[in-house]
Amino acid sequence: MFLRIFTALTVLIVCSAFLFSGPALAGVTWQEGRSFTLDEKPLDVASSLDASRIYVLVEGGKVLIYDQQGKLGGTIPVDPDMDRISAVGLQKAGLPEKIILIGTAGGKVQELDLRYAIAINTEGSPFLGRADAPVEIVEFSDFQCPYCARVKPMTEQILLQFPDQVRVVFKHFPLSSHEYAKPAALASMAAQNQGKFWEFHDKLFAAQREIGPERIRAIARELELDMERFDRDLRSRELHRRLEQDLQDGQQAGVRGTPTIFINGILLEQRSPENMRKMVEEALAR
């Protein structure tokens, strides 16, 4: 009897040693991340998938949006009965971002779709319209993409409707699946150096089915470009650097195909003249 009691106590002591001694999470290291103080009492907190934003649900029916530095970036009014929050999606990965709110007392659920403006570098890129226009349409395009050729009539119509309020910026995003997309992009940039980007742009799209080295050079001659300078620019590191910068800018903005269009940094999800006009009007209203 005594032996059984002694054995049981021994097992209990050994188990307790495993449970209550030593590091709680062996092999795990950690460091303190961001820390900031809220002005209002939080009810619940959620983080975006990439941890770039923190959503704080506070009393009174508000969601406060903080960036990585703890700076308040915006406030969204919500149902004051909500007391729980979660976040899903990742805009850059093509997954719509949403916050989901729950009111536990009344059994309410509310889903809010979020769209964030993306900062896109357009320095040095060719554009149409006023340089200081309040609405900027950025098009990532490929000269061999048949769908890209259909964008031009849309942007022309928008520029006619909003001549002083819109500028259209062209960014190169030649796809690896198109053999002559990159040479065409570089050639148009060489034409830009001689002040004839848009003329070259129009002729490339007009001759899209014939694009190749000979047709590209024929267009350069038709536009009476300085061919010696044209060839020199095509070989220059600067032109290739600018093209790589456009590709990087597109990748950072989440571009995966062409054409991809942003209006004041917000993705145009359905390409149509009506949707483009609607987004321009919304941007002007903001």
Secondary structure, 3 states (H helix, E strand, C coil): CHHHHHHHHHHHHHHHHHHHCCCCCCCCCCCCCCCCCCCCCEEEEEECCCCCCEEEEECCCEEEEECCCCCEEEEEECCCCCCEEEEEEEHHHCEEEEEEEEECCCCEEEEEEECCCCCCCCCCCCEEECCCCCEEEEEEECCCCCCHHHHHHHHHHHHHHCCCCEEEEEEECCCCCCCCHHHHHHHHHHHHCCCCHHHHHHHHHHCHHHCCHHHHHHHHHHCCCCHHHHHHHHHCHHHHHHHHHHHHHHHHCCCCCCCEEEECCEECCCCCHHHHHHHHHHHHHC
